């Protein structure tokens, strides 16, 4: 129940224990919402008080508290980033049902964890991965481009919608140094595939992951290993696609066979390719593909922004600072 005055609103909760969980230790969650909104927020017992001259801020905060309280009552575990994101999403769309983002978007369960969308951009991305056979996901690090694609691939493998998963990325950072690294070819390129292994191990026990790698239901390989193959009934993910050349991208996209889905992820602000002769900019296969494939039906492009980053809050601030510096420079 909410009570209203000209600048203050009060939300009362019926379970003091759940209310304390929502408020956080020593009202830490209230403090971060106060910082994000500019409102004065306090609590007494199982009630929260919101004071702000801006009625839109008061409405958004009331909605945040009411909706998140219901999620906690239904067993949802929330962290501080979820709480701040909820406020930001409700400011952008006051009619948003937070449960549809945080709870209804659950799409894969493993013995290790349940994966859900953490904001509206991720929810839209998951919907595109379900609907389209080819999805390009473009945006900064920390937005969940590859992680969610790996989780969706595991879900479709569990549902027998695909027979295997193929994860690949270019080893462009190696360049001429690849030959100087110790070990055979697999050992040389393995460090560049490590992020894909990390995503798998985060979702499944290592023993299960190792078993699936051994029986080739999951394959992790550098992009060069894709040449000459036709991939049927697979979920194929190309990570760090900004570091492909146009020729490599064409080679990869034309590997698609019957019953196959592809997710192509990358950050066009982080291109590590060498510049083309006579040009100050490298020719990225991802940038090229986004340009020439525009308007083709059957594929989708999803663009994330810095505001969609779901890693540590400093990651978003760091990404924004670098973007600003590059524009000013």
C-alpha positions in Angstrom: 0.0 0.0 0.0 1.3 3.5 -0.9 0.6 6.9 0.7 1.1 10.1 -1.2 2.0 13.7 -0.4 3.3 16.4 -2.6 6.9 15.3 -2.5 6.9 12.0 -0.5 5.5 8.6 -1.0 5.5 5.6 1.4 5.5 1.9 0.5 4.5 -0.5 3.3 5.4 -4.2 3.2 3.7 -7.0 5.1 6.8 -9.1 5.7 9.6 -7.4 7.7 12.1 -10.0 6.9 11.6 -9.7 3.1 11.5 -5.9 3.4 14.9 -6.0 5.2 16.2 -8.2 2.4 15.0 -5.7 -0.2 16.5 -2.7 1.7 19.9 -4.5 2.0 22.3 -4.6 4.9 22.3 -1.2 6.7 19.9 0.0 3.9 22.7 -0.4 1.3 20.2 -1.0 -1.5 18.3 2.1 -0.5 21.5 4.1 -0.6 22.4 3.0 -4.1 18.9 3.8 -5.4 19.1 7.2 -3.7 22.4 7.8 -5.5 21.0 6.7 -8.8 17.8 8.7 -8.5 18.8 11.8 -6.5 15.9 11.1 -4.2 16.0 10.9 -0.4 15.1 7.3 0.6 14.8 6.0 4.2 13.1 3.2 6.0 11.2 2.5 9.3 10.3 -1.0 10.1 8.8 -2.6 7.0 8.1 0.7 5.3 10.2 2.7 2.8 10.0 6.5 2.4 10.7 8.2 -0.9 11.1 12.0 -1.1 11.7 13.8 -4.4 10.4 16.9 -6.1 10.2 14.8 -9.3 7.0 12.8 -9.5 8.4 10.5 -12.2 11.3 9.6 -9.9 8.9 8.8 -7.1 6.7 6.6 -9.3 9.7 4.7 -10.7 11.1 4.1 -7.2 7.7 2.9 -5.9 7.3 0.6 -8.8 10.9 -0.8 -8.2 10.2 -1.5 -4.6 6.8 -3.1 -5.2 7.9 -5.3 -8.1 11.2 -6.4 -6.6 9.5 -7.2 -3.3 7.2 -9.6 -5.2 10.2 -11.2 -6.9 11.8 -11.8 -3.6 8.6 -13.3 -2.2 8.7 -15.7 -5.1 12.3 -16.8 -4.4 14.2 -14.6 -6.8 17.8 -13.7 -5.7 18.7 -10.1 -6.5 22.0 -8.3 -6.3 22.6 -4.5 -6.2 23.2 -4.3 -9.9 19.8 -5.9 -10.5 18.2 -3.3 -8.3 19.8 -0.3 -10.0 19.0 -1.8 -13.5 15.4 -2.2 -12.4 15.2 1.5 -11.6 16.8 2.4 -14.9 14.5 0.2 -16.9 11.4 1.5 -15.2 12.5 5.1 -15.8 12.8 4.2 -19.5 9.5 2.3 -19.6 7.2 2.9 -16.6 4.8 0.1 -17.7 7.6 -2.5 -17.7 6.9 -5.8 -15.8 10.3 -6.5 -14.3 9.4 -10.1 -13.7 9.2 -10.6 -17.5 12.8 -9.7 -17.7 14.3 -11.3 -14.6 12.0 -14.3 -14.2 10.0 -15.1 -17.3 13.2 -15.0 -19.5 14.7 -18.1 -17.8 15.6 -20.3 -20.7 18.3 -22.8 -19.7 18.9 -24.8 -16.6 22.1 -26.7 -15.9 23.2 -28.5 -12.8 25.4 -25.5 -12.0 23.1 -22.5 -12.5 20.0 -21.0 -14.1 20.7 -18.3 -16.7 18.3 -15.4 -17.1 18.2 -12.0 -18.8 19.3 -9.2 -16.6 17.9 -6.3 -18.6 15.5 -5.5 -21.4 18.3 -5.6 -24.0 19.3 -9.1 -23.0 15.7 -10.2 -23.1 15.3 -8.9 -26.6 18.6 -10.6 -27.6 17.3 -14.0 -26.3 14.0 -13.6 -28.2 16.0 -13.0 -31.4 18.2 -16.0 -30.8 15.0 -18.1 -30.5 13.4 -16.7 -33.6 16.2 -16.3 -36.1 18.7 -18.7 -37.7 21.4 -16.0 -37.9 21.8 -13.3 -35.3 24.5 -10.6 -35.1 25.1 -9.2 -31.6 27.2 -6.0 -31.5 28.3 -4.1 -28.5 30.8 -3.6 -25.7 32.3 -6.2 -23.4 30.2 -7.2 -20.5 26.8 -7.0 -22.2 26.4 -10.8 -22.4 26.7 -11.2 -26.1 28.7 -14.5 -26.1 27.6 -15.8 -22.7 23.9 -15.7 -23.5 24.6 -17.2 -26.9 26.5 -20.1 -25.3 23.6 -20.6 -22.8 21.0 -20.6 -25.6 23.1 -23.1 -27.5 23.2 -25.4 -24.5 19.4 -25.0 -24.1 18.8 -26.0 -27.7 21.2 -29.0 -27.4 19.3 -30.1 -24.2 16.0 -29.8 -26.1 17.5 -31.8 -29.1 16.9 -28.9 -31.4 20.5 -29.1 -32.5 22.9 -32.0 -32.3 26.1 -30.2 -31.4 27.6 -26.8 -30.5 30.5 -25.2 -32.4 32.3 -22.3 -30.7 34.9 -20.4 -32.7 36.8 -17.2 -32.7 39.7 -15.7 -34.8 43.2 -15.9 -33.3 44.1 -12.6 -34.8 46.0 -11.4 -31.8 48.5 -14.2 -32.4 49.7 -13.0 -35.8 53.3 -13.8 -36.5 53.9 -14.6 -32.8 51.8 -17.8 -33.1 54.8 -19.8 -34.3 56.9 -18.8 -31.4 54.4 -20.1 -28.8 55.3 -23.4 -27.2 53.4 -26.6 -28.0 51.5 -28.0 -30.9 48.8 -26.0 -32.9 46.0 -26.8 -30.4 48.2 -25.6 -27.5 49.2 -22.5 -29.4 45.6 -21.3 -30.1 44.0 -22.5 -26.9 44.7 -19.2 -25.0 42.6 -17.4 -27.6 39.7 -19.8 -27.0 39.8 -19.5 -23.2 36.8 -17.1 -22.9 34.6 -19.7 -24.6 35.8 -22.5 -22.2 35.2 -20.1 -19.3 31.5 -19.6 -20.3 31.0 -23.4 -20.6 32.6 -24.1 -17.2 30.5 -21.3 -15.6 27.3 -23.1 -16.7 28.3 -26.8 -16.3 30.6 -28.8 -14.1 34.1 -29.3 -15.7 33.7 -33.0 -15.9 30.5 -32.7 -17.9 32.1 -30.1 -20.1 35.1 -32.3 -20.7 32.8 -35.2 -21.6 30.9 -33.2 -24.1 34.2 -31.9 -25.7 35.5 -35.5 -25.9 32.4 -36.8 -27.7 32.4 -33.7 -29.9 28.8 -32.6 -29.0 30.7 -29.4 -28.2 33.6 -28.3 -30.3 35.8 -25.3 -29.6 38.1 -24.4 -32.4 39.9 -21.4 -34.1 38.1 -19.9 -37.1 40.7 -21.2 -39.5 39.4 -24.8 -38.7 36.0 -23.9 -40.2 37.2 -23.7 -43.8 35.8 -26.3 -46.2 33.2 -27.6 -43.7 29.4 -27.6 -43.9 27.8 -27.5 -40.5 24.4 -29.2 -40.2 22.1 -29.3 -37.2 24.5 -27.2 -35.1 24.4 -24.1 -33.0 27.5 -22.2 -34.2 28.9 -19.1 -32.4 31.6 -16.8 -33.8 33.0 -14.7 -31.0 35.2 -11.6 -31.5 33.9 -11.3 -35.0 35.2 -7.8 -35.3 38.6 -9.4 -35.8 37.6 -11.3 -38.9 38.5 -10.1 -42.4 35.6 -9.9 -44.9 36.9 -13.0 -46.6 36.9 -14.9 -43.3 33.4 -13.7 -42.5 32.1 -14.8 -45.8 33.8 -18.2 -45.3 32.2 -18.6 -41.9 28.7 -17.5 -42.9 28.7 -19.9 -45.8 29.4 -22.8 -43.5 25.7 -22.8 -42.5 23.9 -26.0 -43.2 20.4 -27.4 -42.7 19.0 -27.1 -39.2 21.9 -24.8 -38.1 21.7 -21.6 -36.2 24.5 -19.1 -36.0 25.3 -16.3 -33.5 28.0 -13.7 -34.5 29.2 -11.5 -31.7 31.7 -8.7 -31.6 32.6 -5.1 -30.6 33.3 -2.9 -33.5 35.1 -0.4 -31.3 37.7 -3.1 -30.4 39.2 -4.1 -33.8 42.7 -5.6 -33.5 43.2 -6.2 -37.3 46.1 -4.3 -38.9 45.2 -1.3 -41.0 44.8 -1.9 -44.7 47.5 -0.5 -47.1 46.7 3.1 -47.9 44.1 3.4 -45.1 44.3 4.3 -41.4 41.5 1.8 -40.6 41.4 -2.0 -40.7 38.8 -3.7 -42.8 36.7 -5.7 -40.4 34.5 -8.6 -41.6 31.9 -7.8 -39.0 31.5 -4.2 -40.1 31.5 -5.3 -43.8 28.8 -7.9 -43.1 26.6 -5.6 -41.2 26.7 -3.2 -44.2 26.2 -5.6 -47.1 23.7 -7.9 -45.4 21.3 -5.1 -44.3 17.8 -5.8 -45.3 18.2 -9.6 -45.9 15.3 -11.4 -44.3 15.9 -14.4 -42.0 18.6 -12.7 -40.0 18.6 -10.2 -37.1 21.0 -7.6 -35.7 21.0 -6.7 -32.1 23.0 -3.7 -30.8 24.0 -3.4 -27.1 25.2 -0.1 -25.6 27.4 0.7 -22.5 24.2 1.1 -20.5 23.5 -2.7 -21.1 26.8 -3.8 -19.4 26.0 -6.3 -16.7 29.5 -6.8 -15.3 30.9 -4.9 -12.4 29.7 -1.3 -12.5 33.2 0.0 -13.1 33.2 -1.9 -16.5 30.5 0.4 -17.8 32.3 3.5 -16.5 35.6 2.4 -17.9 34.1 1.6 -21.3 32.4 5.1 -21.4 35.6 6.8 -20.4 37.6 5.1 -23.2 34.8 5.9 -25.8 34.9 9.6 -24.7 38.7 9.7 -24.9 38.7 8.2 -28.4 36.1 10.7 -29.7 38.0 13.7 -28.1 41.3 12.4 -29.4 
